[in-house]
């Protein structure tokens, strides 16, 4: 099964080796068919601490690194 890759913006880099990435997706209301934006935050592993708040990054799903960290940062866009 291919690993999930998501693109988002780093919103926090205050933790050691971890960044919080906000990913935006578009959903459609089932009844009214109006599209709206949904934001979800993911904690991602950043080994060297090189990504700062405001960076646009690609994160990839991995095996669990900690209790709530299941992604790692692949690259900066």
ChimeraX commands (.cxc) that place a marker at each C-alpha (Angstrom):
marker #1 position 0.00,0.00,0.00 radius 0.5
marker #1 position 1.46,3.40,-0.95 radius 0.5
marker #1 position 2.29,5.86,1.80 radius 0.5
marker #1 position 0.09,8.93,2.15 radius 0.5
marker #1 position 1.79,12.21,1.19 radius 0.5
marker #1 position 0.31,15.55,2.25 radius 0.5
marker #1 position 1.30,19.16,1.60 radius 0.5
marker #1 position 0.91,21.80,4.30 radius 0.5
marker #1 position 2.31,24.78,6.16 radius 0.5
marker #1 position 4.46,24.52,9.27 radius 0.5
marker #1 position 2.59,26.34,12.05 radius 0.5
marker #1 position 4.86,25.47,15.00 radius 0.5
marker #1 position 8.50,24.44,15.39 radius 0.5
marker #1 position 8.85,24.85,19.16 radius 0.5
marker #1 position 9.30,21.15,19.95 radius 0.5
marker #1 position 12.56,19.27,19.53 radius 0.5
marker #1 position 12.66,17.19,16.34 radius 0.5
marker #1 position 8.93,17.82,15.74 radius 0.5
marker #1 position 6.97,20.33,13.69 radius 0.5
marker #1 position 3.21,20.87,13.52 radius 0.5
marker #1 position 1.93,20.99,9.94 radius 0.5
marker #1 position -1.50,22.36,9.01 radius 0.5
marker #1 position -2.99,20.59,5.98 radius 0.5
marker #1 position -5.93,22.12,4.11 radius 0.5
marker #1 position -8.44,20.01,2.22 radius 0.5
marker #1 position -11.71,20.77,0.44 radius 0.5
marker #1 position -14.90,18.91,1.34 radius 0.5
marker #1 position -18.37,19.08,-0.12 radius 0.5
marker #1 position -21.51,19.24,1.98 radius 0.5
marker #1 position -23.56,16.10,1.33 radius 0.5
marker #1 position -26.93,17.86,1.07 radius 0.5
marker #1 position -26.18,21.42,-0.06 radius 0.5
marker #1 position -23.21,20.58,-2.32 radius 0.5
marker #1 position -21.29,23.64,-1.18 radius 0.5
marker #1 position -17.52,23.18,-1.00 radius 0.5
marker #1 position -15.66,24.34,2.11 radius 0.5
marker #1 position -12.11,24.21,3.46 radius 0.5
marker #1 position -11.14,21.95,6.34 radius 0.5
marker #1 position -7.84,22.31,8.22 radius 0.5
marker #1 position -6.18,19.48,10.12 radius 0.5
marker #1 position -2.93,19.59,12.08 radius 0.5
marker #1 position -0.39,16.78,12.01 radius 0.5
marker #1 position 2.76,16.38,14.09 radius 0.5
marker #1 position 5.67,15.43,11.85 radius 0.5
marker #1 position 9.20,14.27,12.59 radius 0.5
marker #1 position 11.96,16.78,11.70 radius 0.5
marker #1 position 15.29,15.16,12.64 radius 0.5
marker #1 position 17.58,18.20,12.17 radius 0.5
marker #1 position 15.18,20.99,13.15 radius 0.5
marker #1 position 15.67,22.70,9.79 radius 0.5
marker #1 position 12.03,23.63,9.07 radius 0.5
marker #1 position 10.62,26.86,10.51 radius 0.5
marker #1 position 7.12,28.27,10.91 radius 0.5
marker #1 position 5.69,29.41,7.57 radius 0.5
marker #1 position 7.54,26.84,5.43 radius 0.5
marker #1 position 5.47,24.86,2.93 radius 0.5
marker #1 position 6.46,21.19,3.28 radius 0.5
marker #1 position 5.54,17.69,2.11 radius 0.5
marker #1 position 4.96,15.12,4.85 radius 0.5
marker #1 position 4.82,11.35,4.43 radius 0.5
marker #1 position 3.10,8.69,6.53 radius 0.5
marker #1 position 5.43,6.38,8.49 radius 0.5
marker #1 position 5.28,3.80,11.22 radius 0.5
marker #1 position 4.42,5.44,14.56 radius 0.5
marker #1 position 7.34,7.46,15.95 radius 0.5
marker #1 position 5.56,8.44,19.17 radius 0.5
marker #1 position 2.05,8.49,20.64 radius 0.5
marker #1 position 0.73,11.08,18.18 radius 0.5
marker #1 position 3.51,11.40,15.58 radius 0.5
marker #1 position 2.94,9.26,12.47 radius 0.5
marker #1 position 4.42,11.48,9.75 radius 0.5
marker #1 position 7.88,12.68,8.77 radius 0.5
marker #1 position 8.86,15.74,6.74 radius 0.5
marker #1 position 10.15,14.81,3.28 radius 0.5
marker #1 position 10.97,18.12,1.63 radius 0.5
marker #1 position 10.43,21.87,1.56 radius 0.5
marker #1 position 8.59,23.37,-1.41 radius 0.5
marker link #1:1,2 radius 0.2
marker link #1:2,3 radius 0.2
marker link #1:3,4 radius 0.2
marker link #1:4,5 radius 0.2
marker link #1:5,6 radius 0.2
marker link #1:6,7 radius 0.2
marker link #1:7,8 radius 0.2
marker link #1:8,9 radius 0.2
marker link #1:9,10 radius 0.2
marker link #1:10,11 radius 0.2
marker link #1:11,12 radius 0.2
marker link #1:12,13 radius 0.2
marker link #1:13,14 radius 0.2
marker link #1:14,15 radius 0.2
marker link #1:15,16 radius 0.2
marker link #1:16,17 radius 0.2
marker link #1:17,18 radius 0.2
marker link #1:18,19 radius 0.2
marker link #1:19,20 radius 0.2
marker link #1:20,21 radius 0.2
marker link #1:21,22 radius 0.2
marker link #1:22,23 radius 0.2
marker link #1:23,24 radius 0.2
marker link #1:24,25 radius 0.2
marker link #1:25,26 radius 0.2
marker link #1:26,27 radius 0.2
marker link #1:27,28 radius 0.2
marker link #1:28,29 radius 0.2
marker link #1:29,30 radius 0.2
marker link #1:30,31 radius 0.2
marker link #1:31,32 radius 0.2
marker link #1:32,33 radius 0.2
marker link #1:33,34 radius 0.2
marker link #1:34,35 radius 0.2
marker link #1:35,36 radius 0.2
marker link #1:36,37 radius 0.2
marker link #1:37,38 radius 0.2
marker link #1:38,39 radius 0.2
marker link #1:39,40 radius 0.2
marker link #1:40,41 radius 0.2
marker link #1:41,42 radius 0.2
marker link #1:42,43 radius 0.2
marker link #1:43,44 radius 0.2
marker link #1:44,45 radius 0.2
marker link #1:45,46 radius 0.2
marker link #1:46,47 radius 0.2
marker link #1:47,48 radius 0.2
marker link #1:48,49 radius 0.2
marker link #1:49,50 radius 0.2
marker link #1:50,51 radius 0.2
marker link #1:51,52 radius 0.2
marker link #1:52,53 radius 0.2
marker link #1:53,54 radius 0.2
marker link #1:54,55 radius 0.2
marker link #1:55,56 radius 0.2
marker link #1:56,57 radius 0.2
marker link #1:57,58 radius 0.2
marker link #1:58,59 radius 0.2
marker link #1:59,60 radius 0.2
marker link #1:60,61 radius 0.2
marker link #1:61,62 radius 0.2
marker link #1:62,63 radius 0.2
marker link #1:63,64 radius 0.2
marker link #1:64,65 radius 0.2
marker link #1:65,66 radius 0.2
marker link #1:66,67 radius 0.2
marker link #1:67,68 radius 0.2
marker link #1:68,69 radius 0.2
marker link #1:69,70 radius 0.2
marker link #1:70,71 radius 0.2
marker link #1:71,72 radius 0.2
marker link #1:72,73 radius 0.2
marker link #1:73,74 radius 0.2
marker link #1:74,75 radius 0.2
marker link #1:75,76 radius 0.2
marker link #1:76,77 radius 0.2
view
